[in-house]
Each structure stands twice: as structure tokens, then as C-alpha cells.
Amino acid sequence: MGRVHEKKVLITGGAQGLGACFGKMLVAEGAQVALSDINLEGAEATAAEINESHPGAAVAIKHDVTSKADWENALAVAADHMGGISVLINNAGIGTWGNIETETYENWRRTQEIDVDSIFIGTQLAMPYLKESQPASIINISSVAGMVADSMMLSYNVAKSGVWMMSKSIALHCAKSGYDIRSNSVHPVFTRTPIVDPLIQLGGGGEEGEQKLVRQIPLRRLGEPEDVGYCVLYLASDESRFVTAAEFKIDGGITA
């Protein structure tokens, strides 16, 4: 039996990057996963790859996380396919690049809607499912950018700090309500996924652009998706039954 045997996991942004990595790692340890993404084709490809070695363990769902109707559908489909939902991983997110003078209101709103509002909508709608499948875990993917500011990451800084605090508020509510439902946030540094590609390009692209990011990290490398995945695996498992309202920095020491 794996570390997350019989866990039933919904992962937003599951088509690629961290979400796809989480899905593969969790299934390898005994979970069932529902991969939701606005990119249905990508989610289906990832689910098919998982199902090649673990038949029936993954399902793909079309999901715009800013849509309440899409959330209702994604939760219902996931619960029907897996027989419930015991882990919710709010992973879908975007980043924009701009300061208080250059950032547009459109980018500001889009970042808040995808990175923050979606977690409020989705977690609120997911609560009945999680309550039926206790012990349960809510894992919100934030960022070190929610803890350390950058003049050119205004919208992203604000969004990811909001995810950090929302995770704590949800955790305290669940604890005070007597639910066996935990809520924690995960804060990666620059990780080798598509979301970091624009930062590499801003640094000159290629090896040069990557090294400009790496020089900021004490461990002198980018994070790998699996570095974050092992933290998520722990939080999804019953190994972390006494861990809630916490933040996990997967950052190579950058916030020290």
C-alpha cells in the first residue's frame, strides 16, 4: 500500500507542470486523481499517460477555475469518478510582470481571479465533499513571491500572499468546527515549469536567463517539479494529520 492509498484527489491546473507532476506522484503512491484544467487536451494527455501504468486511476476534466459553474461540474465529475474527494489541490495559477506604474488593471484582475478568487470559490464548494471523506486535506500552491516582494511582480505578490493567508483562515475554521480537514500552503521558488519561462526570457533567455535566476537561490539550482511534489505528497497523506495552517517553503533557501 502506498502513502496515499485510496486518497481521492482533485488537482486544478493538472495538464502540465506542477499539476501533472503531482498527479503522477500521487497515483504512484496509491491515489486516484482528477486532473482539471482549462486545457482539456493537455489534461487528457496527462491522464492517459497515468492510466497506461495505472488503469482507471486518472480522469481529465475541462475546468475554468474562475467559473463557479465549472467548479460545480468539476467537483461532481471528480467525486462521481473517484467515489468522493478527500484531497483538494488548488494549483492553477498565472503570473504577470509589472510594477505599480506599468501593470494594467486587466492583468491585475485576471491574476487575482485565477490565483485567489478561484481558491475561495472552489474550496467553499468543495467543503461538503471533503466533509464526507474525512480525514481530508486542502493544499494551496502559493509561492515564495507571497512572502518576498519584487517591484515588478505586484499582482503576483499580492495574489500569492492572499493564498497564504486564506489557507490559514480555512485551516482555523475547519479546526474550530471539529472537522478532520487540514489546510496548508506550499511556497515554491523558481521551478522548472512553463510559468518560469517568461522570467528566463526576461533574463536574456536560455542558459544565461536561467543562471540569473539560479544566482538568487542559495542551493544554486532551479527547483524541480518533484521537489514540490514530495511536499504535496506528504500533505496529502495521513502522515500530516497534525499539520494545519502551516506554510512550506520549497525554495532552496532564498527566503532565509
Buried (B, 14 or more C-beta within 10 A) or exposed (E): EBBBEBBBBBBBBBBBBBBBBBBBBBBBBBBBBBBBBBBBEBBBBBBEBBBEEBEEBBBBBBBBBBBBEBBEBBBBBBBEBBEBBBBBBBBBBBBBBBEEEEBEEEBBEBBBBBBBBBBBBBBEBBBEBBBEBEBBBBBBBBBBBBBBEEEBBBBBBBBBBBBBBBBBEBBEEBBEEEBBBBBBBBBBBBBBBEBBEEBBEEBEEEEEBBBBBBEEBEEEBBBEBBBBBEBBBBBBBEEBEEBBBBBBBBBBEBEE
